[in-house]
C-alpha cells in the first residue's frame, strides 16, 4: 500500500479521509480501515494456505491408497505395448532375413548362379554334339551366351542396400483423452443422462436432433472417445463452430464438418461431399481427434480398421469448435468415455 497526498473517500466508511491506496484493489482506505483491509487479506491468505494443505493431503492419500483400477488399466495398456513390440521385432527379423538372402544371391551367390548358367550351356552343347543337330545360327547363339557369361564373371555386381520409404511397422503413441467433455446442448428430442455423459433419442422418429459438447476447442489437439451403445438411423460425428445457431438439421449447418454412418456420407461446411462415410455401428468405440493447429478432424474406429480425415476451412468453420453430433431415430444412444 502507498501513501497519497490528496484525500479521497475511504472505501469502507465513505468519509473523505482516505490516506492509503491498496495496489491490489486500487481502493483508498483511512488509517483505521487500512488495518482492517490488511487483516481481511491476511485471512484470505490463511484460507488459501488451508486449501493448499488439503490438496496436499488429498494427493498423499491418493498416492498411498490401493490403486487397483489404475494398476489394472496400466497393466492392460502395457500388455498392448508388449504385443506391439514383439510383433514389430518379428516383422523386422523377417525383413532382415529376406534382405540377407537377397544380398547373398546378388553377391556371394552370384558366381553360383553363373555356374548353373554354364552347366546349362554345356548340356546344350553335349546334346547337340550327340545328335549332330546344330547349324551356324546355333553356334552363333552359343557363342554369344558364352561371351556374355565370361563378361559377367569379371564384372562386379551392381548392388546397394537402401531403406524403403514405406513404413515396415507403425509407430505407437500414448493418447490421453479429454476427460472434461460432456454433452451440453441440443435442438430436437435428444435427452441427456448421467450428468451429460450419455445422449439418447427417445421420441419423434421423424425428427433429427443436434447435440453439442460443452468444451470449446481453439488450439492444440484433443481426443474424444465415444461408445455407440445403440444406433438407429443416421448419426453424424464431427464438429461445428460455436457461432452457428442450434438447429435440428445441423448436418447442413454452414460450419458442420463430420461423417455419417453410411457409404459416401461426409459433410464439409454443411455440404455433402464425395468421400467415405463411417462404418460405425452398435458397440463400436470411436475416437474423434480435433486438431486445431492443423485445422483438421479425424475419426478412428479401431474395430473396423477405419481412419477418416477432413480438413477444416476456418473461414467457414471459425474457432472455437465444439463436439457435434446429429442423431436420427429413437433408441440411438452415445456415451462419452472419460
Kinemage of the C-alpha trace (Angstrom):
@kinemage 1
@onewidth
@group {chain A} dominant
@subgroup {mainchain}
@vectorlist {calphas} color= white
{ca unk a 1} P 0.000 0.000 0.000
{ca unk a 2} L 1.210 3.501 -0.812
{ca unk a 3} L 0.555 6.915 0.808
{ca unk a 4} L -1.166 9.610 -1.242
{ca unk a 5} L -1.261 13.375 -0.517
{ca unk a 6} L -4.737 14.156 -1.848
{ca unk a 7} L -7.518 12.969 0.374
{ca unk a 8} L -10.135 10.675 -1.141
{ca unk a 9} L -13.117 8.761 0.156
{ca unk a 10} L -12.367 5.741 2.297
{ca unk a 11} L -13.830 2.701 0.507
{ca unk a 12} L -15.115 1.345 3.819
{ca unk a 13} L -16.559 4.326 5.770
{ca unk a 14} L -17.076 6.586 2.722
{ca unk a 15} L -15.557 9.593 4.537
{ca unk a 16} L -13.088 11.926 2.830
{ca unk a 17} L -10.054 10.896 4.809
{ca unk a 18} L -8.519 8.079 2.773
{ca unk a 19} L -4.755 8.209 3.110
{ca unk a 20} L -3.703 4.801 1.752
{ca unk a 21} L -4.291 3.201 -1.673
{ca unk a 22} L -4.157 -0.573 -1.985
{ca unk a 23} L -2.147 -1.622 -5.043
{ca unk a 24} L -4.148 -4.862 -5.186
{ca unk a 25} L -7.684 -3.448 -5.441
{ca unk a 26} L -6.801 0.221 -6.147
{ca unk a 27} L -9.155 1.385 -3.386
{ca unk a 28} L -8.443 4.084 -0.746
{ca unk a 29} L -8.694 3.493 2.994
{ca unk a 30} L -8.420 5.600 6.103
{ca unk a 31} L -5.904 4.621 8.783
{ca unk a 32} L -8.395 2.579 10.765
{ca unk a 33} L -9.799 0.670 7.818
{ca unk a 34} L -6.379 0.186 6.242
{ca unk a 35} L -5.627 -2.166 9.126
{ca unk a 36} L -8.961 -3.905 8.699
{ca unk a 37} L -8.381 -4.295 4.949
{ca unk a 38} L -4.968 -5.815 5.528
{ca unk a 39} L -6.423 -8.219 8.084
{ca unk a 40} L -9.056 -9.295 5.547
{ca unk a 41} L -6.327 -10.023 3.013
{ca unk a 42} L -4.340 -11.941 5.635
{ca unk a 43} L -7.436 -14.019 6.449
{ca unk a 44} L -7.894 -14.838 2.746
{ca unk a 45} L -4.240 -15.851 2.565
{ca unk a 46} L -4.754 -18.175 5.539
{ca unk a 47} L -7.716 -19.805 3.777
{ca unk a 48} L -5.554 -20.213 0.675
{ca unk a 49} L -2.878 -21.981 2.733
{ca unk a 50} L -5.507 -24.260 4.229
{ca unk a 51} L -6.774 -25.139 0.745
{ca unk a 52} L -3.223 -25.925 -0.329
{ca unk a 53} L -2.773 -28.165 2.728
{ca unk a 54} L -6.000 -30.007 1.887
{ca unk a 55} L -4.869 -30.567 -1.708
{ca unk a 56} L -1.554 -31.911 -0.410
{ca unk a 57} L -3.394 -34.215 1.988
{ca unk a 58} L -5.604 -35.499 -0.862
{ca unk a 59} L -2.542 -36.040 -3.051
{ca unk a 60} L -0.727 -38.014 -0.350
{ca unk a 61} L -3.833 -40.120 0.221
{ca unk a 62} L -4.211 -40.919 -3.476
{ca unk a 63} L -0.526 -41.904 -3.682
{ca unk a 64} L -0.629 -44.356 -0.773
{ca unk a 65} L -4.100 -45.888 -1.074
{ca unk a 66} L -4.586 -49.058 -3.164
{ca unk a 67} L -4.888 -48.130 -6.813
{ca unk a 68} L -6.372 -51.324 -8.213
{ca unk a 69} L -8.259 -49.674 -11.074
{ca unk a 70} L -5.276 -47.603 -12.157
{ca unk a 71} L -2.962 -50.625 -11.920
{ca unk a 72} L -5.381 -52.741 -13.964
{ca unk a 73} L -5.594 -50.005 -16.602
{ca unk a 74} L -1.808 -49.693 -16.690
{ca unk a 75} L -1.272 -53.453 -16.980
{ca unk a 76} L -3.876 -53.797 -19.738
{ca unk a 77} L -2.383 -50.986 -21.837
{ca unk a 78} L 1.190 -52.111 -21.100
{ca unk a 79} L 0.322 -55.557 -22.492
{ca unk a 80} L -0.723 -53.874 -25.758
{ca unk a 81} L 2.681 -52.182 -25.923
{ca unk a 82} L 4.376 -55.562 -25.297
{ca unk a 83} L 2.384 -57.161 -28.121
{ca unk a 84} L 3.230 -54.275 -30.471
{ca unk a 85} L 6.908 -54.623 -29.537
{ca unk a 86} L 7.021 -58.381 -30.210
{ca unk a 87} L 5.106 -58.113 -33.474
{ca unk a 88} L 7.332 -55.255 -34.637
{ca unk a 89} L 10.501 -57.210 -33.776
{ca unk a 90} L 9.121 -60.227 -35.664
{ca unk a 91} L 8.429 -58.107 -38.752
{ca unk a 92} L 11.916 -56.590 -38.623
{ca unk a 93} L 13.563 -60.013 -38.276
{ca unk a 94} L 11.621 -61.423 -41.232
{ca unk a 95} L 12.535 -58.410 -43.356
{ca unk a 96} L 16.209 -58.718 -42.328
{ca unk a 97} L 16.302 -62.445 -43.191
{ca unk a 98} L 14.803 -61.764 -46.616
{ca unk a 99} L 17.231 -58.896 -47.237
{ca unk a 100} L 20.234 -61.063 -46.292
{ca unk a 101} L 19.017 -63.824 -48.619
{ca unk a 102} L 18.626 -61.379 -51.490
{ca unk a 103} L 22.042 -59.866 -50.757
{ca unk a 104} L 23.718 -63.292 -50.790
{ca unk a 105} L 22.146 -64.098 -54.148
{ca unk a 106} L 23.417 -60.826 -55.605
{ca unk a 107} L 26.977 -61.069 -54.223
{ca unk a 108} L 28.480 -64.342 -52.989
{ca unk a 109} L 25.787 -66.390 -54.690
{ca unk a 110} L 26.407 -64.524 -57.950
{ca unk a 111} L 29.116 -66.988 -59.115
{ca unk a 112} L 26.993 -69.975 -58.140
{ca unk a 113} L 24.232 -68.799 -60.427
{ca unk a 114} L 26.764 -68.331 -63.248
{ca unk a 115} L 27.953 -71.907 -62.714
{ca unk a 116} L 24.386 -73.066 -63.265
{ca unk a 117} L 24.199 -70.980 -66.441
{ca unk a 118} L 27.446 -72.571 -67.702
{ca unk a 119} L 26.201 -76.080 -66.868
{ca unk a 120} L 23.082 -75.413 -68.891
{ca unk a 121} L 25.123 -74.294 -71.913
{ca unk a 122} L 27.396 -77.338 -71.512
{ca unk a 123} L 24.379 -79.638 -71.506
{ca unk a 124} L 23.030 -77.984 -74.652
{ca unk a 125} L 26.397 -78.444 -76.415
{ca unk a 126} L 26.653 -82.093 -75.391
{ca unk a 127} L 23.157 -82.875 -76.604
{ca unk a 128} L 23.784 -81.075 -79.900
{ca unk a 129} L 27.114 -82.960 -80.375
{ca unk a 130} L 25.433 -86.252 -79.599
{ca unk a 131} L 22.602 -85.690 -82.073
{ca unk a 132} L 24.801 -83.856 -84.580
{ca unk a 133} L 21.962 -81.370 -84.648
{ca unk a 134} L 23.314 -77.831 -84.962
{ca unk a 135} L 23.713 -75.158 -87.591
{ca unk a 136} L 25.508 -71.825 -87.924
{ca unk a 137} L 22.826 -69.849 -86.076
{ca unk a 138} L 23.045 -72.267 -83.123
{ca unk a 139} L 26.797 -71.771 -82.981
{ca unk a 140} L 26.356 -68.015 -83.041
{ca unk a 141} L 23.792 -68.124 -80.235
{ca unk a 142} L 26.027 -70.291 -78.010
{ca unk a 143} L 28.999 -68.084 -78.763
{ca unk a 144} L 27.056 -65.001 -77.620
{ca unk a 145} L 25.936 -66.769 -74.442
{ca unk a 146} L 29.489 -67.737 -73.559
{ca unk a 147} L 30.790 -64.259 -74.295
{ca unk a 148} L 28.123 -62.656 -72.081
{ca unk a 149} L 28.779 -65.198 -69.328
{ca unk a 150} L 32.518 -64.521 -69.430
{ca unk a 151} L 31.903 -60.781 -69.084
{ca unk a 152} L 29.551 -61.319 -66.163
{ca unk a 153} L 32.175 -63.414 -64.342
{ca unk a 154} L 34.589 -60.485 -64.199
{ca unk a 155} L 32.015 -57.737 -63.568
{ca unk a 156} L 31.448 -56.504 -60.012
{ca unk a 157} L 27.760 -56.900 -59.055
{ca unk a 158} L 25.992 -53.531 -59.045
{ca unk a 159} L 24.126 -53.787 -55.743
{ca unk a 160} L 23.373 -51.450 -52.828
{ca unk a 161} L 21.346 -51.583 -49.627
{ca unk a 162} L 18.670 -48.943 -49.138
{ca unk a 163} L 15.673 -48.402 -46.871
{ca unk a 164} L 12.211 -48.411 -48.403
{ca unk a 165} L 10.151 -45.283 -47.832
{ca unk a 166} L 7.188 -47.486 -46.893
{ca unk a 167} L 6.931 -47.972 -43.132
{ca unk a 168} L 7.628 -51.538 -42.062
{ca unk a 169} L 5.963 -51.021 -38.680
{ca unk a 170} L 3.501 -48.482 -37.376
{ca unk a 171} L 4.511 -46.144 -34.580
{ca unk a 172} L 2.897 -46.405 -31.167
{ca unk a 173} L 1.628 -43.471 -29.113
{ca unk a 174} L 0.107 -42.859 -25.720
{ca unk a 175} L -3.061 -40.815 -26.277
{ca unk a 176} L -4.738 -39.053 -23.374
{ca unk a 177} L -8.419 -38.347 -23.969
{ca unk a 178} L -10.093 -35.173 -22.800
{ca unk a 179} L -11.944 -36.057 -19.620
{ca unk a 180} L -13.883 -32.794 -19.265
{ca unk a 181} L -16.111 -33.171 -22.313
{ca unk a 182} L -19.840 -33.681 -21.698
{ca unk a 183} L -22.951 -33.373 -23.846
{ca unk a 184} L -24.320 -29.961 -23.030
{ca unk a 185} L -26.866 -28.520 -25.503
{ca unk a 186} L -29.260 -29.775 -28.152
{ca unk a 187} L -32.017 -28.964 -30.615
{ca unk a 188} L -34.660 -31.624 -31.150
{ca unk a 189} L -35.510 -34.598 -28.965
{ca unk a 190} L -32.151 -35.647 -27.576
{ca unk a 191} L -32.099 -36.470 -23.860
{ca unk a 192} L -29.003 -36.249 -21.653
{ca unk a 193} L -28.296 -38.809 -18.949
{ca unk a 194} L -25.644 -39.375 -16.278
{ca unk a 195} L -24.893 -35.647 -15.981
{ca unk a 196} L -24.179 -35.298 -19.702
{ca unk a 197} L -22.037 -38.371 -20.252
{ca unk a 198} L -24.778 -40.041 -22.323
{ca unk a 199} L -27.135 -38.746 -25.017
{ca unk a 200} L -30.072 -40.715 -26.372
{ca unk a 201} L -33.106 -40.260 -28.629
{ca unk a 202} L -36.426 -41.341 -27.151
{ca unk a 203} L -39.128 -39.609 -29.197
{ca unk a 204} L -40.241 -38.275 -32.612
{ca unk a 205} L -38.830 -40.882 -35.021
{ca unk a 206} L -39.120 -38.494 -37.975
{ca unk a 207} L -37.078 -35.735 -36.360
{ca unk a 208} L -33.332 -35.089 -36.381
{ca unk a 209} L -31.577 -33.796 -33.259
{ca unk a 210} L -28.429 -31.715 -32.941
{ca unk a 211} L -26.187 -32.354 -29.943
{ca unk a 212} L -23.112 -30.378 -28.867
{ca unk a 213} L -20.440 -30.785 -26.232
{ca unk a 214} L -19.723 -28.176 -23.581
{ca unk a 215} L -15.990 -27.725 -24.334
{ca unk a 216} L -14.624 -25.195 -26.808
{ca unk a 217} L -11.581 -26.012 -28.936
{ca unk a 218} L -9.303 -23.309 -30.311
{ca unk a 219} L -5.701 -24.572 -30.045
{ca unk a 220} L -3.900 -27.903 -29.730
{ca unk a 221} L -5.032 -31.474 -30.394
{ca unk a 222} L -7.881 -33.071 -28.471
{ca unk a 223} L -9.224 -36.643 -28.449
{ca unk a 224} L -12.769 -37.608 -27.520
{ca unk a 225} L -13.712 -41.260 -27.035
{ca unk a 226} L -17.302 -42.168 -27.950
{ca unk a 227} L -19.029 -45.519 -27.332
{ca unk a 228} L -22.019 -46.382 -29.529
{ca unk a 229} L -24.357 -48.224 -27.177
{ca unk a 230} L -27.348 -48.145 -29.551
{ca unk a 231} L -27.578 -46.941 -33.147
{ca unk a 232} L -30.711 -46.500 -35.242
{ca unk a 233} L -30.881 -44.472 -38.444
{ca unk a 234} L -28.329 -41.822 -39.274
{ca unk a 235} L -25.760 -40.452 -36.844
{ca unk a 236} L -23.182 -37.789 -37.694
{ca unk a 237} L -19.929 -37.461 -35.737
{ca unk a 238} L -17.886 -34.282 -36.100
{ca unk a 239} L -17.513 -30.634 -35.112
{ca unk a 240} L -19.312 -27.353 -35.588
{ca unk a 241} L -18.495 -23.713 -34.898
{ca unk a 242} L -19.855 -22.365 -31.626
{ca unk a 243} L -21.099 -19.312 -33.533
{ca unk a 244} L -23.557 -21.418 -35.570
{ca unk a 245} L -27.095 -21.468 -34.103
{ca unk a 246} L -28.542 -24.774 -32.943
{ca unk a 247} L -30.918 -26.475 -35.393
{ca unk a 248} L -32.345 -29.955 -35.846
{ca unk a 249} L -30.854 -30.401 -39.336
{ca unk a 250} L -27.435 -29.328 -38.111
{ca unk a 251} L -25.561 -31.559 -40.578
{ca unk a 252} L -26.456 -28.877 -43.167
{ca unk a 253} L -25.232 -26.000 -40.967
{ca unk a 254} L -22.632 -23.872 -42.770
{ca unk a 255} L -19.886 -24.823 -40.305
{ca unk a 256} L -20.689 -28.539 -39.945
{ca unk a 257} L -17.828 -30.990 -40.608
{ca unk a 258} L -18.099 -34.729 -39.996
{ca unk a 259} L -19.155 -38.212 -41.060
{ca unk a 260} L -22.467 -40.047 -41.165
{ca unk a 261} L -22.610 -43.794 -40.766
{ca unk a 262} L -23.048 -44.986 -44.337
{ca unk a 263} L -21.291 -45.068 -47.680
{ca unk a 264} L -20.192 -41.685 -49.092
{ca unk a 265} L -21.791 -39.710 -46.275
{ca unk a 266} L -19.446 -36.972 -45.139
{ca unk a 267} L -20.047 -33.266 -44.786
{ca unk a 268} L -17.806 -30.210 -45.126
{ca unk a 269} L -19.180 -26.728 -44.436
{ca unk a 270} L -22.670 -28.245 -44.388
{ca unk a 271} L -22.340 -29.717 -47.874
{ca unk a 272} L -22.318 -33.422 -48.663
{ca unk a 273} L -19.046 -34.187 -50.453
{ca unk a 274} L -17.551 -37.221 -52.108
{ca unk a 275} L -15.685 -39.457 -49.715
{ca unk a 276} L -16.029 -42.273 -47.265
{ca unk a 277} L -18.605 -42.278 -44.509
{ca unk a 278} L -18.002 -44.118 -41.273
{ca unk a 279} L -18.846 -47.806 -40.902
{ca unk a 280} L -19.507 -47.308 -37.185
{ca unk a 281} L -22.222 -49.474 -35.688
{ca unk a 282} L -23.549 -50.632 -32.329
{ca unk a 283} L -20.872 -51.468 -29.705
{ca unk a 284} L -18.102 -49.719 -31.657
{ca unk a 285} L -15.817 -47.282 -29.856
{ca unk a 286} L -14.586 -44.405 -31.993
{ca unk a 287} L -12.029 -41.687 -31.439
{ca unk a 288} L -12.777 -38.174 -32.632
{ca unk a 289} L -9.494 -36.273 -32.976
{ca unk a 290} L -9.828 -32.470 -33.117
{ca unk a 291} L -6.583 -30.843 -34.258
{ca unk a 292} L -6.996 -27.073 -34.147
{ca unk a 293} L -3.365 -26.347 -35.035
{ca unk a 294} L -3.504 -28.370 -38.285
{ca unk a 295} L -7.152 -27.410 -38.898
{ca unk a 296} L -8.398 -30.949 -39.353
{ca unk a 297} L -10.519 -33.595 -37.686
{ca unk a 298} L -10.009 -37.344 -37.745
{ca unk a 299} L -12.292 -40.270 -36.948
{ca unk a 300} L -10.666 -43.546 -35.866
{ca unk a 301} L -12.587 -46.806 -35.500
{ca unk a 302} L -10.096 -49.492 -34.486
{ca unk a 303} L -12.704 -52.262 -34.559
{ca unk a 304} L -13.245 -51.593 -38.281
{ca unk a 305} L -9.626 -50.603 -39.010
{ca unk a 306} L -11.014 -47.263 -40.198
{ca unk a 307} L -9.274 -43.875 -40.236
{ca unk a 308} L -11.073 -40.916 -41.836
{ca unk a 309} L -9.814 -37.331 -42.071
{ca unk a 310} L -11.278 -33.972 -43.063
{ca unk a 311} L -9.529 -30.634 -43.479
{ca unk a 312} L -11.481 -27.758 -41.939
{ca unk a 313} L -11.819 -24.345 -43.563
{ca unk a 314} L -11.747 -21.907 -40.633
{ca unk a 315} L -13.339 -19.201 -42.777
{ca unk a 316} L -16.429 -21.404 -42.931
{ca unk a 317} L -15.979 -23.015 -39.515
{ca unk a 318} L -14.373 -20.354 -37.292
{ca unk a 319} L -13.000 -21.097 -33.835
{ca unk a 320} L -13.998 -22.061 -31.245
{ca unk a 321} L -15.132 -25.520 -32.363
{ca unk a 322} L -17.458 -27.809 -30.447
{ca unk a 323} L -18.148 -31.536 -30.464
{ca unk a 324} L -21.126 -32.041 -32.779
{ca unk a 325} L -23.493 -34.982 -33.285
{ca unk a 326} L -26.637 -35.187 -35.383
{ca unk a 327} L -28.919 -38.030 -34.307
{ca unk a 328} L -31.937 -39.537 -36.025
{ca unk a 329} L -34.105 -42.349 -34.685
{ca unk a 330} L -35.137 -43.386 -31.158
{ca unk a 331} L -33.036 -45.795 -29.108
{ca unk a 332} L -29.828 -44.258 -30.524
{ca unk a 333} L -27.534 -43.909 -27.514
{ca unk a 334} L -23.975 -42.488 -27.458
{ca unk a 335} L -21.667 -42.317 -24.455
{ca unk a 336} L -18.601 -40.143 -23.843
{ca unk a 337} L -15.938 -42.323 -22.216
{ca unk a 338} L -13.870 -40.392 -19.680
